[in-house]
Amino acid sequence: MVYLNPDIDKAWLNLNKEYKRFCKTDMRTLFEKDEKRALKYTLALDDLTLDYSKNRFDENVLKALTDLAKVCGVEQKRDEMFSGSKINSTENRAVLHTALRNRSNKPVFVDGRNVMGQINDVLAKMKKFSDDVRYGKFRGYTGKKLTNIVNIGIGGSDLGPVMVCEALKKYWLKDIHCYFISNIDGTAAAETLKDLDPETTLFIVASKTFTTIETLTNAKTCRKWLVDALGEHAVDKHFVALSTNKEKVTEFGINPENMFEFWDFVGGRYSLWSAIGLIIAIAVGFENFEKLLDGAFSMDEHFKTAPLSKNMPVMMALLGVWYNNFYGIHRYCVVPYDEYLKYLPAYLQQLDMESNGKGVDKDGRFVKYSTGPAIFGGAGTNVQHSFFQLLHQGTDVVPVDFIIPAISHNEIGEHHQILLSNVLAQGEALMLGKTVAEAAAELKRAGKSDEEIAFLKKYKAFTGNRPSNTILLKKIDPYALGQIIALYEHKVFVQGVIWNINSFDQMGVELGKQLALNILPEIQGKSFAIEHDSSTMNLIKKIKSLRK
Ligand code: F6P
């Protein structure tokens, strides 16, 4: 690490020393030596518990990590974010997803203007509209109730709403069905529309910029589908827009009165708390949408007030930095043991990787250290039967977050007890492992011959010492979900501060978009003049010949 600030340099050097001192220590030993370890390293907020004891650290490491957070100014930068400072430096914008769920309603200022008024106005508009759709006051053009709600959006205008809607499926109004079209692949629209009735379908076009090619192309296709069936006059009753860009919404042909506004101080991947959450409010009701905001607000308050060493997002962030920058572990896995949370890993991929996948720091220097890790995951127990082999015995260590509700919405027979026993067993297995001697003894007990034991014992052994966090909640309800999402948002924020990067732009997605615009006319046979590398040229040629 090379920084200009000597205090930060010192904190990093100290962590280097801590790493050298500590890196050979095994978690098994730490647990054996300290029977209070789990209690010491468990944090709680309402019914949410974070057990981070199964990580590679001791008191001295934690102290060195919290010192790093202090000298990097985590607390000061956190306060700047909450107060509306323009911390998104490359876009000169405030970062105020927290204002969207500021349930205290205390003023938050951007450029000297309190933004709470406009936020509350949009929330009120969302409440009215979602109630009207749910209870059949706002109806389709032919007078039928709108029961099929289709969100057209991509990235942050899709992943948050789809993840939350799925997570809260148990709370959906009985006759409301939600659909999501995001991919430009025509299959997404075709497969969704084929079963829908235009008379009962409401389209929500969600796009912060209203310039995203995937969303506009999908919206155009859906608009045509509706107009072909019901005529142009039906559009006002079947299309609403969620955006910051009134001009483009109008230009597209959606009545600006049907537009729910948000603002450039809300990042796309942080926008589910804004008008982008409209489909959530329609599906689960506005009261539940408010509970989601309440949960996030409770985590915001915790993040703002808990001391660094008792602060959930800070602790998760620091452990991530510890693995990433000192152990050289650049992967990270999230496994919710709940079918309703199956889209959480995909949501977190955008949140974390689009925020912290950066290589230039806030002072314009190429960074000389690793930033955001690669994230993957999926719902347990399914993933135990796919990639967990690598987590247990692969040569790469992958820290895991397990997320588990104590109570299921579907307590059928033994299902949930089996699920619970599995998630706990995975954390235990990763941490404890199984020595070669233990494996050999087990084989002996199973009646294997000495020859078989000698051959099999290493295959049956587990190195262990593999880290995991366990996030335990009572039940997946809107409040708890709000807490979990905000927990991850703030974790990502803290890591961004420590790496001195801007977590709130996404310039890395632009080059591909730019080049696609060059290639499109070539695929369409409208232009041939552009030079590409020989591989791209060749592929264009092949595609064109296959499509003839
Ligand atoms: O992938 C880039 C990105 O800008 C994301 O950050 C954003 O969530 C997504 O595209 C969609 O953008 P929009 O809401 O403007 O259509």
Boltz pocket constraint, residues with backbone or C-beta under 6 A from the ligand:
constraints:
  - pocket:
      binder: B
      contacts: [[A, 154], [A, 155], [A, 156], [A, 157], [A, 206], [A, 207], [A, 208], [A, 209], [A, 210], [A, 211], [A, 212], [A, 215], [A, 268], [A, 269], [A, 354], [A, 506], [A, 509]]
      max_distance: 6.0
